[in-house]
Amino acid sequence: MLAYFETRAQQREQDIDERLAQLTSRERSLVRDAAVMGYVLGSRRQDSEPFPLDIPIVRGVVYAALRDENFHVLRGAVHQYTEPKETNP
């Protein structure tokens, strides 16, 4: 069982590396800035707790996006963002 968990952890890291490698340096910078700002703004930590480094935050966001069907651009399913259609009330 331990070997299975280790294999899955390695696969997750590889998936993240592969997706990040497909982005341009500008795209990686935008993902980093957005991920870290989202973490900072959404954090409910105590003032005495240090923020984690940027890399674990970014990797966590990319991994979450790869698992969620809503993040089309970051997952690589589409290559350009389009505004969502407005719904009539």
N, CA, C and O atoms as a MOPAC input file, in Angstrom:
PM7 MOZYME 1SCF
protein

 N      0.82000 1    -1.17900 1     0.00000 1
 C      0.00000 1     0.00000 1     0.00000 1
 C      0.87400 1     1.25700 1     0.00000 1
 O      0.58200 1     2.22800 1    -0.69800 1
 N      1.92900 1     1.22400 1     0.77800 1
 C      2.84300 1     2.36000 1     0.83300 1
 C      3.46500 1     2.63200 1    -0.53700 1
 O      3.62600 1     3.78700 1    -0.93200 1
 N      3.81200 1     1.57100 1    -1.25400 1
 C      4.38500 1     1.72300 1    -2.59400 1
 C      3.37400 1     2.37500 1    -3.54100 1
 O      3.75200 1     3.18900 1    -4.38300 1
 N      2.11100 1     2.02700 1    -3.41000 1
 C      1.06100 1     2.62000 1    -4.23400 1
 C      0.98400 1     4.13200 1    -3.98900 1
 O      0.94200 1     4.91600 1    -4.93700 1
 N      0.96500 1     4.53600 1    -2.71300 1
 C      0.88100 1     5.95200 1    -2.39500 1
 C      2.09600 1     6.71400 1    -2.91400 1
 O      1.97000 1     7.84000 1    -3.39600 1
 N      3.25100 1     6.10700 1    -2.81700 1
 C      4.47300 1     6.73900 1    -3.32600 1
 C      4.40700 1     6.88600 1    -4.84700 1
 O      4.78200 1     7.92600 1    -5.38800 1
 N      3.93500 1     5.85800 1    -5.52900 1
 C      3.79300 1     5.90800 1    -6.99100 1
 C      2.81600 1     6.99600 1    -7.39700 1
 O      3.07900 1     7.74100 1    -8.34100 1
 N      1.69400 1     7.09900 1    -6.70000 1
 C      0.70100 1     8.13300 1    -7.00100 1
 C      1.27000 1     9.53200 1    -6.74900 1
 O      1.02300 1    10.44900 1    -7.53200 1
 N      2.02400 1     9.69800 1    -5.67100 1
 C      2.63600 1    10.99600 1    -5.37600 1
 C      3.61600 1    11.38500 1    -6.47800 1
 O      3.65900 1    12.54300 1    -6.89200 1
 N      4.39700 1    10.43100 1    -6.94800 1
 C      5.34400 1    10.69800 1    -8.03300 1
 C      4.60400 1    11.05700 1    -9.31800 1
 O      5.04300 1    11.93900 1   -10.05700 1
 N      3.48300 1    10.38200 1    -9.59500 1
 C      2.69600 1    10.67100 1   -10.79300 1
 C      2.09300 1    12.06700 1   -10.72000 1
 O      2.05600 1    12.78200 1   -11.72200 1
 N      1.62200 1    12.45800 1    -9.54500 1
 C      1.08300 1    13.81400 1    -9.38500 1
 C      2.16200 1    14.85100 1    -9.67100 1
 O      1.91500 1    15.82700 1   -10.37900 1
 N      3.35100 1    14.64400 1    -9.12700 1
 C      4.45000 1    15.57900 1    -9.36300 1
 C      4.80900 1    15.64400 1   -10.84100 1
 O      5.07800 1    16.72100 1   -11.37300 1
 N      4.81400 1    14.49900 1   -11.49900 1
 C      5.12200 1    14.45000 1   -12.93100 1
 C      4.04000 1    15.18200 1   -13.73400 1
 O      4.36200 1    15.91300 1   -14.67000 1
 N      2.77400 1    14.99500 1   -13.38300 1
 C      1.68200 1    15.69100 1   -14.06800 1
 C      1.82500 1    17.19400 1   -13.93800 1
 O      1.63000 1    17.92800 1   -14.90700 1
 N      2.16200 1    17.65300 1   -12.74700 1
 C      2.35400 1    19.08700 1   -12.51700 1
 C      3.52400 1    19.59700 1   -13.34100 1
 O      3.41200 1    20.63100 1   -13.99900 1
 N      4.65300 1    18.88000 1   -13.31400 1
 C      5.83200 1    19.28500 1   -14.08600 1
 C      5.51800 1    19.37000 1   -15.57700 1
 O      5.92900 1    20.31600 1   -16.24900 1
 N      4.79000 1    18.38200 1   -16.08900 1
 C      4.45500 1    18.36500 1   -17.51500 1
 C      3.58400 1    19.54900 1   -17.89200 1
 O      3.80400 1    20.17500 1   -18.92800 1
 N      2.60100 1    19.86400 1   -17.06700 1
 C      1.71700 1    20.98900 1   -17.38200 1
 C      2.46900 1    22.30800 1   -17.31400 1
 O      2.31000 1    23.15700 1   -18.19200 1
 N      3.28000 1    22.48900 1   -16.29200 1
 C      4.05000 1    23.72800 1   -16.17400 1
 C      5.03200 1    23.88700 1   -17.33200 1
 O      5.27300 1    25.00500 1   -17.79000 1
 N      5.59700 1    22.78700 1   -17.80500 1
 C      6.55000 1    22.84300 1   -18.91500 1
 C      5.87600 1    23.29000 1   -20.21400 1
 O      6.54300 1    23.81700 1   -21.10400 1
 N      4.58100 1    23.08900 1   -20.32800 1
 C      3.84400 1    23.48200 1   -21.52600 1
 C      3.52600 1    24.97800 1   -21.55900 1
 O      3.13800 1    25.51000 1   -22.59900 1
 N      3.68900 1    25.64500 1   -20.43200 1
 C      3.38900 1    27.07200 1   -20.35800 1
 C      4.61100 1    27.90200 1   -20.73500 1
 O      5.74900 1    27.47700 1   -20.53900 1
 N      4.36300 1    29.07400 1   -21.27300 1
 C      5.46100 1    30.00400 1   -21.53300 1
 C      5.92500 1    30.56800 1   -20.19600 1
 O      5.24300 1    30.40800 1   -19.18300 1
 N      7.07000 1    31.22000 1   -20.18900 1
 C      7.55100 1    31.80500 1   -18.94000 1
 C      6.58500 1    32.88000 1   -18.44800 1
 O      6.39800 1    33.03200 1   -17.24100 1
 N      5.97700 1    33.62000 1   -19.35500 1
 C      4.98500 1    34.63100 1   -18.96400 1
 C      3.77200 1    33.95700 1   -18.33000 1
 O      3.28000 1    34.41400 1   -17.29700 1
 N      3.28700 1    32.87800 1   -18.93500 1
 C      2.13800 1    32.17100 1   -18.38500 1
 C      2.45200 1    31.59700 1   -17.00100 1
 O      1.62400 1    31.66000 1   -16.09300 1
 N      3.65800 1    31.03600 1   -16.85100 1
 C      4.04400 1    30.51900 1   -15.54400 1
 C      4.09400 1    31.63300 1   -14.50500 1
 O      3.70500 1    31.43400 1   -13.35500 1
 N      4.57600 1    32.81100 1   -14.91600 1
 C      4.61000 1    33.95000 1   -13.99600 1
 C      3.20600 1    34.38200 1   -13.60000 1
 O      2.96100 1    34.69200 1   -12.43400 1
 N      2.28700 1    34.40600 1   -14.54800 1
 C      0.90400 1    34.78500 1   -14.24600 1
 C      0.24700 1    33.76800 1   -13.31600 1
 O     -0.46500 1    34.14200 1   -12.38500 1
 N      0.48800 1    32.48500 1   -13.57100 1
 C     -0.06400 1    31.44400 1   -12.70700 1
 C      0.50100 1    31.59000 1   -11.30200 1
 O     -0.23400 1    31.48900 1   -10.31900 1
 N      1.79300 1    31.82700 1   -11.20800 1
 C      2.43000 1    32.00100 1    -9.90300 1
 C      1.83800 1    33.18000 1    -9.15000 1
 O      1.45900 1    33.05800 1    -7.98500 1
 N      1.76000 1    34.32900 1    -9.82700 1
 C      1.22200 1    35.52000 1    -9.17200 1
 C     -0.21700 1    35.30400 1    -8.71200 1
 O     -0.57000 1    35.65700 1    -7.58700 1
 N     -1.03900 1    34.73100 1    -9.56800 1
 C     -2.44400 1    34.51300 1    -9.22000 1
 C     -2.58800 1    33.49200 1    -8.09700 1
 O     -3.40200 1    33.67400 1    -7.19200 1
 N     -1.80900 1    32.42900 1    -8.15100 1
 C     -1.89900 1    31.38600 1    -7.12300 1
 C     -1.47900 1    31.92200 1    -5.76300 1
 O     -2.15200 1    31.67900 1    -4.76200 1
 N     -0.38700 1    32.63800 1    -5.72400 1
 C      0.11000 1    33.15400 1    -4.45200 1
 C     -0.82900 1    34.23600 1    -3.91500 1
 O     -1.11500 1    34.25900 1    -2.71800 1
 N     -1.31100 1    35.12800 1    -4.77800 1
 C     -2.23600 1    36.16100 1    -4.31500 1
 C     -3.53500 1    35.52900 1    -3.82100 1
 O     -4.08100 1    35.95200 1    -2.80200 1
 N     -4.02800 1    34.52900 1    -4.52700 1
 C     -5.22900 1    33.83100 1    -4.06800 1
 C     -5.01400 1    33.19300 1    -2.71100 1
 O     -5.89900 1    33.22000 1    -1.85500 1
 N     -3.84600 1    32.62400 1    -2.51700 1
 C     -3.53400 1    32.00500 1    -1.21900 1
 C     -3.49500 1    33.07000 1    -0.11900 1
 O     -4.07200 1    32.89300 1     0.95300 1
 N     -2.80800 1    34.17200 1    -0.40400 1
 C     -2.66200 1    35.22600 1     0.59500 1
 C     -4.03200 1    35.81700 1     0.94800 1
 O     -4.35100 1    35.98900 1     2.12500 1
 N     -4.83000 1    36.12300 1    -0.06000 1
 C     -6.13600 1    36.73300 1     0.19400 1
 C     -7.11700 1    35.75900 1     0.85000 1
 O     -7.98400 1    36.17600 1     1.61800 1
 N     -6.98500 1    34.47900 1     0.55300 1
 C     -7.91000 1    33.49800 1     1.09600 1
 C     -7.43400 1    32.83400 1     2.37100 1
 O     -8.14000 1    32.00100 1     2.94100 1
 N     -6.25300 1    33.19000 1     2.82000 1
 C     -5.67400 1    32.54300 1     3.98900 1
 C     -6.35100 1    32.99900 1     5.27100 1
 O     -6.65200 1    34.17900 1     5.45400 1
 N     -6.58200 1    32.04300 1     6.14600 1
 C     -7.13600 1    32.34700 1     7.45900 1
 C     -6.13300 1    31.92900 1     8.53600 1
 O     -6.49800 1    31.38300 1     9.57600 1
 N     -4.89300 1    32.19700 1     8.25800 1
 C     -3.82600 1    31.80400 1     9.17100 1
 C     -3.67100 1    32.82500 1    10.29900 1
 O     -4.15800 1    33.95100 1    10.20100 1
 N     -3.00800 1    32.42800 1    11.33600 1
 C     -2.66800 1    33.33700 1    12.43100 1
 C     -1.47100 1    34.17400 1    12.00700 1
 O     -0.64600 1    33.71400 1    11.21800 1
 N     -1.36400 1    35.38100 1    12.51000 1
 C     -0.25000 1    36.25600 1    12.13700 1
 C      1.10700 1    35.65200 1    12.46700 1
 O      2.10600 1    35.98300 1    11.82800 1
 N      1.15100 1    34.77400 1    13.45400 1
 C      2.42700 1    34.17400 1    13.83000 1
 C      2.84300 1    33.04400 1    12.89200 1
 O      3.99400 1    32.61000 1    12.92400 1
 N      1.92600 1    32.56800 1    12.06400 1
 C      2.24000 1    31.48100 1    11.12800 1
 C      2.87200 1    32.05500 1     9.86500 1
 O      2.32600 1    32.98800 1     9.27500 1
 N      3.99700 1    31.52200 1     9.44500 1
 C      4.60400 1    32.01500 1     8.20500 1
 C      3.85300 1    31.48500 1     6.98400 1
 O      3.28400 1    30.39300 1     7.01200 1
 N      3.86300 1    32.28200 1     5.91100 1
 C      3.29300 1    31.81000 1     4.66100 1
 C      4.21700 1    30.74800 1     4.07900 1
 O      5.43400 1    30.83600 1     4.24500 1
 N      3.66300 1    29.74400 1     3.40000 1
 C      4.53200 1    28.77700 1     2.73500 1
 C      5.24600 1    29.43900 1     1.55600 1
 O      4.86700 1    30.52800 1     1.12400 1
 N      6.25600 1    28.79100 1     1.05400 1
 C      6.96400 1    29.29200 1    -0.11900 1
 C      6.04400 1    29.25800 1    -1.33000 1
 O      5.04800 1    28.53500 1    -1.33800 1
 N      6.37400 1    30.03600 1    -2.34700 1
 C      5.54700 1    30.12700 1    -3.54900 1
 C      5.41600 1    28.78900 1    -4.27800 1
 O      4.33700 1    28.45400 1    -4.76700 1
 N      6.48800 1    28.03800 1    -4.35000 1
 C      6.49000 1    26.80500 1    -5.15000 1
 C      5.42000 1    25.80700 1    -4.68500 1
 O      4.68000 1    25.30200 1    -5.52900 1
 N      5.30400 1    25.50000 1    -3.39900 1
 C      4.23600 1    24.56800 1    -3.00000 1
 C      2.83700 1    25.11500 1    -3.28200 1
 O      1.92700 1    24.34700 1    -3.59300 1
 N      2.65800 1    26.42000 1    -3.17700 1
 C      1.35400 1    27.01400 1    -3.48300 1
 C      1.02800 1    26.81100 1    -4.95700 1
 O     -0.05800 1    26.33800 1    -5.29400 1
 N      1.95400 1    27.16200 1    -5.83200 1
 C      1.73300 1    27.04700 1    -7.27700 1
 C      1.48400 1    25.60100 1    -7.66000 1
 O      0.55300 1    25.31000 1    -8.41100 1
 N      2.30000 1    24.69500 1    -7.15700 1
 C      2.13700 1    23.28200 1    -7.50300 1
 C      0.78500 1    22.75700 1    -7.01900 1
 O      0.15100 1    21.95200 1    -7.70100 1
 N      0.35200 1    23.20100 1    -5.86700 1
 C     -0.95500 1    22.79300 1    -5.36300 1
 C     -2.09100 1    23.30700 1    -6.22200 1
 O     -3.06400 1    22.59200 1    -6.46300 1
 N     -1.97800 1    24.54500 1    -6.68800 1
 C     -3.00500 1    25.12100 1    -7.55500 1
 C     -3.03600 1    24.40300 1    -8.90000 1
 O     -4.11300 1    24.08100 1    -9.40300 1
 N     -1.87600 1    24.15100 1    -9.48300 1
 C     -1.84400 1    23.45900 1   -10.77900 1
 C     -2.42500 1    22.05600 1   -10.63200 1
 O     -3.20700 1    21.62100 1   -11.47700 1
 N     -2.06000 1    21.35500 1    -9.58500 1
 C     -2.60100 1    20.01300 1    -9.37300 1
 C     -4.12600 1    20.06200 1    -9.22200 1
 O     -4.82900 1    19.23500 1    -9.80300 1
 N     -4.63500 1    21.01100 1    -8.45600 1
 C     -6.08100 1    21.13800 1    -8.27400 1
 C     -6.76700 1    21.44500 1    -9.60300 1
 O     -7.83700 1    20.90600 1    -9.88500 1
 N     -6.16100 1    22.30500 1   -10.42000 1
 C     -6.75000 1    22.64500 1   -11.71800 1
 C     -6.76200 1    21.44600 1   -12.65700 1
 O     -7.69900 1    21.27700 1   -13.43700 1
 N     -5.73000 1    20.61600 1   -12.58700 1
 C     -5.69700 1    19.42200 1   -13.43800 1
 C     -6.81200 1    18.45000 1   -13.09000 1
 O     -7.23400 1    17.66100 1   -13.93500 1
 N     -7.28500 1    18.49900 1   -11.86800 1
 C     -8.32700 1    17.58400 1   -11.41100 1
 C     -9.73600 1    18.16200 1   -11.53600 1
 O    -10.71200 1    17.45300 1   -11.28900 1
 N     -9.86000 1    19.43400 1   -11.91400 1
 C    -11.15800 1    20.10300 1   -11.96400 1
 C    -11.48700 1    20.46900 1   -13.40400 1
 O    -10.66700 1    21.08800 1   -14.08200 1
 N    -12.64100 1    20.10800 1   -13.87200 1
 C    -13.00700 1    20.34900 1   -15.26800 1
 C    -13.29700 1    21.81300 1   -15.58200 1
 O    -13.48700 1    22.15600 1   -16.74900 1
 N    -13.33700 1    22.67700 1   -14.58700 1
 C    -13.67900 1    24.07700 1   -14.82300 1
 C    -12.50300 1    24.94200 1   -15.25400 1
 O    -12.71800 1    26.01900 1   -15.80900 1
 N    -11.29900 1    24.52100 1   -15.02600 1
 C    -10.12800 1    25.33900 1   -15.33600 1
 C     -9.55400 1    24.93400 1   -16.69000 1
 O     -8.48400 1    24.33200 1   -16.77300 1
 N    -10.29000 1    25.27800 1   -17.75200 1
 C     -9.97300 1    24.81100 1   -19.10500 1
 C     -8.60400 1    25.26000 1   -19.59100 1
 O     -7.87000 1    24.46600 1   -20.18000 1
 N     -8.25000 1    26.51500 1   -19.35600 1
 C     -6.98300 1    27.04000 1   -19.86500 1
 C     -5.80700 1    26.44700 1   -19.09400 1
 O     -4.84100 1    25.97500 1   -19.69400 1
 N     -5.88900 1    26.47200 1   -17.78000 1
 C     -4.77200 1    25.95800 1   -16.98200 1
 C     -4.59700 1    24.45300 1   -17.17300 1
 O     -3.47900 1    23.94600 1   -17.08100 1
 N     -5.68300 1    23.73700 1   -17.43600 1
 C     -5.58100 1    22.29900 1   -17.71100 1
 C     -5.02400 1    22.03100 1   -19.10100 1
 O     -4.57200 1    20.92100 1   -19.38200 1
 N     -5.04900 1    23.03700 1   -19.97600 1
 C     -4.56900 1    22.84100 1   -21.34200 1
 C     -5.64500 1    22.35000 1   -22.28200 1
 O     -5.34200 1    21.96500 1   -23.41100 1
 N     -6.91300 1    22.35100 1   -21.84300 1
 C     -8.01700 1    21.89400 1   -22.68400 1
 C     -8.35300 1    22.91900 1   -23.76500 1
 O     -8.78200 1    22.55100 1   -24.85900 1
 N     -8.16200 1    24.19300 1   -23.46300 1
 C     -8.31300 1    25.27300 1   -24.44100 1
 C     -7.11800 1    26.19000 1   -24.28600 1
 O     -6.44100 1    26.17700 1   -23.25800 1
 N     -6.86500 1    26.97900 1   -25.30400 1
 C     -5.65800 1    27.80600 1   -25.26800 1
 C     -5.93900 1    29.29200 1   -25.12600 1
 O     -5.01700 1    30.10700 1   -25.17200 1
 N     -7.20800 1    29.65000 1   -24.95500 1
 C     -7.54100 1    31.05800 1   -24.76800 1
 C     -8.76700 1    31.15500 1   -23.87700 1
 O     -9.72800 1    30.40200 1   -24.03300 1
 N     -8.72000 1    32.07800 1   -22.95400 1
 C     -9.84000 1    32.29400 1   -22.05100 1
 C    -10.96400 1    32.99900 1   -22.78200 1
 O    -10.72100 1    33.92200 1   -23.56000 1
 N    -12.17900 1    32.57600 1   -22.54000 1
 C    -13.34800 1    33.27300 1   -23.05800 1
 C    -14.25400 1    33.60000 1   -21.88200 1
 O    -14.38600 1    32.81700 1   -20.94100 1
 N    -14.87400 1    34.76700 1   -21.95300 1
 C    -15.76700 1    35.19200 1   -20.88100 1
 C    -16.95500 1    34.24000 1   -20.81300 1
 O    -17.46400 1    33.80000 1   -21.84400 1
 N    -17.39600 1    33.92100 1   -19.59500 1
 C    -18.58200 1    33.07600 1   -19.48100 1
 C    -19.80600 1    33.82300 1   -19.99800 1
 O    -19.88800 1    35.04700 1   -19.89500 1
 N    -20.75000 1    33.07700 1   -20.55300 1
 C    -21.97200 1    33.69400 1   -21.06200 1
 C    -22.83200 1    34.14100 1   -19.89000 1
 O    -22.94200 1    33.45600 1   -18.87300 1
 N    -23.43500 1    35.30800 1   -20.06400 1
 C    -24.33100 1    35.79200 1   -19.01400 1
 C    -25.65100 1    35.04800 1   -19.11700 1
 O    -26.11900 1    34.71600 1   -20.20600 1
 N    -26.23300 1    34.79700 1   -17.96500 1
 C    -27.53400 1    34.14900 1   -17.94900 1
 C    -28.59200 1    35.18900 1   -17.65800 1
 O    -28.33800 1    36.14600 1   -16.92600 1
 N    -29.75400 1    35.01800 1   -18.21200 1
 C    -30.85500 1    35.93200 1   -17.96600 1
 C    -31.51100 1    35.57500 1   -16.63600 1
 O    -31.76000 1    34.40300 1   -16.35100 1
 N    -31.79400 1    36.61100 1   -15.81200 1
 C    -32.40900 1    36.32500 1   -14.49000 1
 C    -33.83800 1    35.84900 1   -14.61300 1
 O    -34.48500 1    35.57000 1   -13.60400 1

